Amino acid sequence: MRRKENLFSWLCPLLLLALSPGFLAGCRGGKVSQEVTPIVRDLPQLKDSGQLTVLTLYSSTSYFIYRGQEMGFQYELAQQFAESQGLELKVEVARNVQDLERKLLDGEGDLVAYNLPITKEGRDSLTYCGNEVITHQVIVQRAKGKALKDVTELIGKEVYVKPGRYYERLVNLDKELGGGILIRQVTADSIGVEDLIAQVSRGEIPYTVADNDVARLNTTYYPNLDIRLAISFDQRSSWAVRKDCPLLAQAADEWQKSNAASPAYTASMKRYFETSKSLPHTPILSLSKGIISHYDDLFKKYAKEIDWDWRLLASLAYKESNFDTTAVSWAGAKGLMQLMPSTARSMGVPPGKEQNAEESVKAAVKYLGITAQSFAEIPEEERVNFVLASYNSGIGHVLDAMALAEKYGKDPHVWRDNVEKYILLKSNEEYFSDPVCKFGYFRGAETYAFVREVVDRFEQYKQKIKQP
């Protein structure tokens, strides 16, 4: 009898489940609607896990990888905030602003560390908090000559812009002024906003438009630019969290108030928006004596270890530091060969010796030799270009450029006019978001020019400085 009771008690729940509408709908191929209770992940839960996941976008002002290091103004602020809460920072990169918001609401991240435009619609699902800034669009022009000081002076002027919001703003401004702005749309996929800024600096085009933070950052590369003429109303932008994270929002707000004047925040501001990225030029110490620098003996000693001409190593050192052993770059690279701190450590530079000339050259040569091994399949005469590019950008971006070159029918083992073309394009979203790219945004114009300058100066050294 007990056996029958046990069987009945076991079958009853199954019969009830089988007769339920949800189960029947599932058997008929229908969908079962289930209410899923969202997982709360506010500040206390984050502290229990020990990790803060921030969402951001690749860009020159938010997040990118440079010489193997995570960098970017928004990234550094997020790192400072995470440290203030005792949390480890994890970064997830979204495709665009819409994807940022979707990932946040879906719980794929805890905080958006990006200049997210503050909108009435956004307030329905997000809490804006933390690093809040005022942004607007500006005219980028050369400072030399008579710079425009009023939007009415744009009438009759050619302004080059990409399709999208910059173009739309110019069209609206043109209507407000009664017409006359000569708006030139630049539709080439290979040209981005920062490429247009560079063209203005070189005098190839007269004017373009950019957000003030991007324009300000670019003045550190091109000091001949004037970005004072605003052409749009101010737009408030901020970080954001989900509505169910009030404690995280409060912590971000409190951190922003207390951190805005801190040494760390100030240092980040200076690094990206004030420190000049250009160096003076004095490439030969004494032409008559055949001396390139005070460190020629070191270049001659260590260049042999990787079968380089010492004058090529000298050209690299000049490009990196202008032969200044005390140089510290905006990114934190130090010494004669401008090694990043983590690279210096891994190459055996003792702590505190980063600005010792011999330690710097010895470590740099070791790093160059290791990097060359990663390009062993590339012919020797080409390999130096890939090694130099990797020294400047980090090997990941070079591998991305090689993958893009191969995808678009160029030779991935030839630098000039092949792979270098795609290192340039890594600043454009269409290319750095391509599935073959693994390392995201990069300001490729720097590496493109870097390789050419080092190699061209090496050729000059060979003509002017005799090989002993």
C-alpha positions in Angstrom: 0.0 0.0 0.0 2.8 2.4 0.9 4.4 1.8 -2.5 1.2 2.9 -4.3 1.0 6.1 -2.1 4.6 6.9 -2.9 4.0 6.4 -6.6 0.9 8.7 -6.5 2.7 11.4 -4.5 5.5 11.3 -7.2 3.1 11.4 -10.2 0.8 14.1 -8.9 3.2 17.1 -9.4 4.1 15.8 -12.8 0.4 15.6 -13.8 -0.3 19.1 -12.5 2.7 20.4 -14.5 1.6 18.6 -17.6 -1.9 20.1 -17.4 -0.5 23.6 -16.8 -1.1 26.2 -19.6 2.6 27.0 -19.7 3.7 23.4 -20.2 1.0 22.8 -22.8 2.1 25.9 -24.7 5.7 24.7 -24.6 4.6 21.3 -26.0 2.8 23.0 -28.8 5.9 25.1 -29.6 4.7 28.2 -27.8 6.9 30.4 -25.5 6.7 30.2 -21.8 6.5 33.7 -20.3 8.5 33.9 -17.1 9.1 36.9 -14.9 12.8 37.0 -14.2 13.8 38.9 -11.0 16.7 41.2 -11.9 19.8 40.7 -10.0 20.6 43.7 -7.8 24.2 44.8 -8.2 24.5 48.1 -6.3 27.6 49.2 -4.5 27.4 46.7 -1.6 27.2 43.8 -4.0 30.1 45.2 -6.0 32.2 45.4 -2.9 31.3 41.8 -2.1 32.5 40.8 -5.5 35.5 43.1 -5.4 35.1 44.2 -9.0 33.6 47.1 -10.9 32.8 46.6 -14.6 32.8 49.8 -16.6 31.4 50.3 -20.1 33.1 52.7 -22.5 33.9 53.3 -26.2 37.2 53.3 -28.0 38.3 56.8 -28.7 41.3 59.2 -28.2 39.6 60.7 -25.1 38.0 57.7 -23.5 39.9 54.4 -23.9 42.6 52.8 -26.0 45.6 50.6 -25.8 49.1 52.2 -26.3 52.3 50.2 -26.1 50.4 47.4 -24.4 49.0 49.7 -21.7 45.3 50.6 -21.2 45.0 54.4 -21.5 42.5 57.2 -22.0 41.1 60.0 -19.9 37.8 58.3 -19.0 39.7 55.1 -18.3 42.0 56.8 -15.9 39.1 58.5 -14.1 37.3 55.2 -13.8 40.4 53.6 -12.4 40.6 56.3 -9.8 37.0 55.9 -8.9 37.3 52.1 -8.6 40.4 52.5 -6.4 38.5 54.9 -4.1 35.9 52.2 -3.5 38.5 49.4 -3.1 37.4 47.7 -6.3 39.3 46.1 -9.2 38.4 47.7 -12.5 37.3 45.7 -15.5 36.6 47.4 -18.9 34.0 46.3 -21.5 34.0 48.2 -24.8 30.7 48.8 -26.6 30.1 49.5 -30.3 28.3 52.9 -29.9 26.3 55.0 -27.5 23.2 53.0 -28.0 25.1 49.8 -27.3 26.5 51.4 -24.2 23.0 52.0 -22.8 21.8 48.5 -23.8 24.7 46.8 -22.2 24.2 48.8 -19.0 20.5 48.0 -18.8 21.1 44.3 -19.6 23.6 44.1 -16.7 26.7 43.6 -18.8 28.4 46.4 -16.9 27.9 48.5 -13.8 28.8 52.0 -14.9 29.2 53.9 -18.1 32.5 55.7 -18.1 32.0 57.9 -21.1 30.7 61.4 -21.9 27.1 60.2 -22.3 24.8 63.0 -23.5 22.3 63.8 -20.7 18.8 63.6 -22.2 15.2 63.6 -20.8 14.6 60.2 -22.4 17.7 58.8 -20.8 16.6 59.8 -17.3 13.7 57.3 -17.6 16.0 54.4 -17.4 19.4 55.8 -16.3 20.8 57.7 -13.4 23.4 60.2 -14.6 26.2 60.6 -12.1 29.9 61.0 -11.5 32.1 62.8 -14.0 29.9 65.4 -15.6 31.2 67.8 -18.3 30.0 70.5 -20.6 30.7 69.8 -24.3 30.0 71.7 -27.5 31.1 71.7 -31.1 33.9 74.0 -32.2 35.5 75.2 -35.4 39.0 73.9 -35.8 41.2 76.4 -37.7 44.8 77.4 -37.9 46.0 80.0 -35.4 48.2 81.6 -38.0 46.7 84.6 -39.7 43.3 86.1 -38.9 41.3 83.4 -37.0 37.5 83.5 -37.2 36.0 84.9 -34.0 32.2 84.9 -34.9 30.0 82.4 -36.6 28.9 85.0 -39.1 32.5 85.0 -40.5 31.8 81.4 -41.7 29.8 82.8 -44.6 31.8 82.2 -47.8 34.2 79.8 -46.0 34.7 76.1 -46.8 34.2 73.8 -43.8 35.0 70.1 -44.3 33.0 67.7 -42.1 32.0 64.0 -42.0 28.3 63.1 -42.5 26.4 63.0 -39.2 25.9 65.4 -36.4 28.7 67.8 -37.4 27.2 68.1 -40.8 23.7 68.5 -39.4 24.9 71.2 -37.1 26.5 73.1 -39.9 23.4 72.8 -42.1 21.2 74.2 -39.2 23.7 77.0 -38.6 23.8 77.8 -42.3 20.0 78.2 -42.2 20.2 80.4 -39.1 22.6 82.7 -40.9 20.6 82.8 -44.1 22.9 80.6 -46.1 26.5 81.1 -47.4 28.6 78.5 -45.5 30.3 76.3 -48.0 29.8 72.9 -46.4 32.0 70.1 -47.8 31.0 66.6 -46.8 33.9 64.2 -46.6 32.5 60.7 -47.3 35.7 58.7 -47.6 35.7 55.9 -45.0 39.4 56.2 -44.6 39.2 59.8 -43.2 38.0 60.5 -39.6 37.5 63.6 -37.6 41.0 63.6 -36.2 42.4 63.1 -39.8 40.5 66.3 -40.8 42.0 68.1 -37.8 45.5 67.0 -38.9 44.7 68.3 -42.4 43.7 71.7 -41.0 47.0 71.8 -39.1 49.0 71.1 -42.3 47.0 73.7 -44.2 45.4 71.2 -46.6 41.9 72.3 -45.6 40.9 75.6 -43.9 38.2 74.5 -41.4 36.6 71.5 -39.8 34.3 70.8 -36.8 34.9 68.7 -33.7 33.7 68.3 -30.1 35.7 70.6 -27.9 37.4 67.8 -25.9 38.6 66.0 -29.0 39.8 69.4 -30.4 41.5 70.3 -27.2 43.4 66.9 -27.1 44.5 67.5 -30.7 46.0 70.9 -29.9 48.6 69.0 -27.8 49.7 67.4 -31.1 49.2 70.4 -33.3 49.9 73.6 -31.3 49.2 75.8 -34.4 45.4 75.2 -34.0 42.7 77.6 -32.8 39.6 76.0 -31.3 38.0 78.9 -29.6 35.0 79.4 -31.9 32.0 77.5 -30.6 29.1 76.7 -33.1 26.7 74.9 -30.9 24.9 75.2 -27.5 26.5 73.5 -24.5 25.5 69.9 -24.0 25.8 68.3 -20.6 27.4 64.8 -20.6 28.0 62.4 -17.8 28.7 58.9 -16.6 25.6 56.8 -15.8 24.4 53.8 -13.9 21.1 51.8 -13.8 18.2 53.2 -11.8 18.5 50.3 -9.3 22.0 51.4 -8.3 21.4 54.6 -6.1 24.3 53.9 -3.8 26.7 53.5 -6.7 25.5 56.7 -8.2 25.9 58.5 -4.8 29.4 57.2 -4.5 30.3 58.4 -8.0 28.9 61.8 -7.3 30.7 62.1 -4.0 33.9 60.9 -5.6 33.6 63.5 -8.4 33.2 66.4 -5.9 36.1 65.4 -3.8 38.4 64.2 -6.7 38.0 67.1 -9.1 40.9 69.0 -7.5 43.0 66.0 -6.6 46.6 65.5 -7.9 45.5 62.3 -9.7 42.7 64.0 -11.5 44.8 67.1 -12.4 47.6 64.8 -13.7 45.2 63.0 -16.0 43.8 66.3 -17.3 47.3 67.6 -18.1 48.4 64.3 -19.6 45.7 64.3 -22.2 44.6 67.9 -22.7 47.7 70.0 -21.9 51.0 68.2 -22.2 52.6 68.8 -25.6 53.1 65.6 -27.6 55.7 67.2 -30.0 59.4 67.4 -29.4 62.1 69.9 -30.7 64.5 68.8 -33.4 68.3 68.7 -33.1 69.2 65.3 -34.7 73.1 65.6 -34.9 75.4 66.8 -32.2 78.4 67.5 -34.4 78.4 66.9 -38.1 82.1 67.8 -38.5 83.1 65.3 -35.9 80.7 62.6 -37.1 78.9 62.5 -33.7 75.2 62.0 -33.6 74.8 62.1 -29.8 76.6 61.8 -26.4 75.4 58.1 -26.4 76.9 56.9 -29.7 79.1 54.4 -27.8 76.1 52.8 -26.2 74.3 52.5 -29.5 77.4 50.9 -31.1 77.8 48.5 -28.2 74.2 47.2 -28.0 73.1 47.5 -31.7 75.3 44.5 -32.4 73.2 42.3 -30.2 70.3 42.5 -32.8 72.4 43.0 -35.9 71.2 46.6 -36.3 73.2 49.5 -37.7 74.0 51.6 -34.6 72.8 54.7 -36.6 69.3 53.1 -36.8 69.2 52.7 -33.0 70.4 56.3 -32.7 67.6 57.5 -35.0 65.1 55.6 -32.8 66.4 57.2 -29.7 66.3 60.6 -31.2 62.7 60.2 -32.2 61.8 58.9 -28.7 63.5 61.4 -26.5 65.7 63.9 -28.4 68.6 62.2 -26.6 67.2 63.5 -23.3 67.7 60.8 -20.5 65.4 62.8 -18.2 62.5 62.8 -20.7 59.1 61.6 -19.4 56.3 61.3 -22.0 52.7 62.2 -21.6 52.0 58.4 -21.4 54.6 57.9 -18.6 57.4 56.4 -20.8 60.8 57.3 -19.4 64.4 57.8 -20.3 66.5 57.8 -23.5 64.6 55.0 -25.2 61.2 56.0 -23.6 60.3 52.6 -22.2 56.9 52.2 -20.5 57.4 51.3 -16.8 56.0 47.8 -17.2 58.2 47.2 -20.2 61.3 48.4 -18.4 60.6 46.1 -15.5 60.0 43.1 -17.8 63.3 43.8 -19.6 65.3 43.9 -16.4 65.7 47.6 -15.7 66.3 48.0 -11.9 63.8 50.2 -10.1 64.9 53.8 -10.2 67.2 53.2 -13.2 64.7 54.0 -15.9 66.6 57.2 -16.8 70.0 55.6 -16.7 71.2 55.8 -20.3 72.9 52.4 -20.5 70.1 50.6 -18.7 67.6 52.2 -21.1 69.5 51.3 -24.3 70.2 47.7 -23.1 66.5 47.1 -22.2 65.3 48.7 -25.4 67.5 46.4 -27.5 66.3 43.4 -25.6 62.7 44.4 -26.3 63.5 45.0 -30.0 65.0 41.6 -30.3 62.0 39.9 -28.7 59.6 41.9 -30.9 61.6 40.9 -34.0 61.0 37.2 -33.2 57.2 37.8 -33.5 57.8 38.8 -37.1 60.2 36.0 -38.1 58.1 35.2 -41.1 58.6 38.7 -42.6 61.7 39.2 -44.8 64.5 40.8 -43.0 64.6 44.0 -45.1 60.9 44.6 -44.2 61.0 43.3 -40.6 62.6 46.5 -39.2 59.5 48.5 -40.2 57.2 46.2 -38.2 59.5 46.2 -35.2 59.7 50.0 -35.2 55.9 50.2 -35.5 55.4 47.8 -32.6 57.9 49.8 -30.5 55.7 52.8 -31.0 52.2 51.4 -30.8 52.5 48.0 -29.2 52.5 44.8 -31.2 48.7 44.3 -31.0 47.9 47.2 -33.2 50.4 46.1 -35.8 48.9 42.6 -35.9 45.5 44.2 -36.4 46.8 46.3 -39.2 48.3 43.2 -40.8 45.0 41.4 -40.5 43.2 44.3 -42.2 45.8 44.5 -45.0 45.3 40.8 -45.7 41.5 41.2 -45.6 41.5 44.1 -48.1 44.0 42.5 -50.5 47.2 44.2 -49.5 50.4 42.4 -48.6 50.5 41.8 -44.8 54.3 41.4 -45.0 55.1 44.7 -46.6 54.9 47.9 -44.5 55.0 50.9 -46.8 51.8 51.5 -48.8 50.4 48.2 -47.4 50.2 47.6 -43.7 51.0 51.2 -42.8 47.8 52.2 -44.6 45.8 50.1 -42.2 47.6 51.3 -39.1 46.4 54.8 -40.2 42.8 53.5 -40.5 42.8 52.2 -37.0 41.5 55.5 -35.8 38.3 55.0 -37.8 35.4 53.1 -36.2 34.7 51.1 -39.4 38.1 49.6 -39.3 39.0 49.3 -35.6 35.6 47.6 -34.9 36.2 45.1 -37.7 36.1 41.5 -36.4 39.7 40.9 -37.5 40.8 43.6 -35.1 41.4 42.6 -31.5 42.9 45.8 -30.0 40.4 48.5 -30.8 41.0 52.2 -31.4 44.4 53.5 -32.1 45.8 56.9 -33.2 47.5 55.3 -36.2 48.8 58.5 -37.7 51.4 58.7 -35.0 52.9 55.2 -35.8 52.6 55.9 -39.5 54.8 59.0 -39.2 57.0 57.4 -36.5 58.2 54.6 -38.8 58.8 56.9 -41.7 60.7 59.5 -39.6 63.0 56.9 -38.0 63.8 55.2 -41.3 64.2 58.4 -43.2 66.5 59.9 -40.5 68.5 56.7 -40.5 69.1 57.2 -44.3 70.3 60.7 -43.6 72.6 59.5 -40.8 74.1 56.9 -43.2 74.8 59.7 -45.7 76.3 62.1 -43.2 77.8 59.9 -40.4 80.4 57.3 -41.4 80.0 53.8 -40.1 83.1 52.9 -38.0 
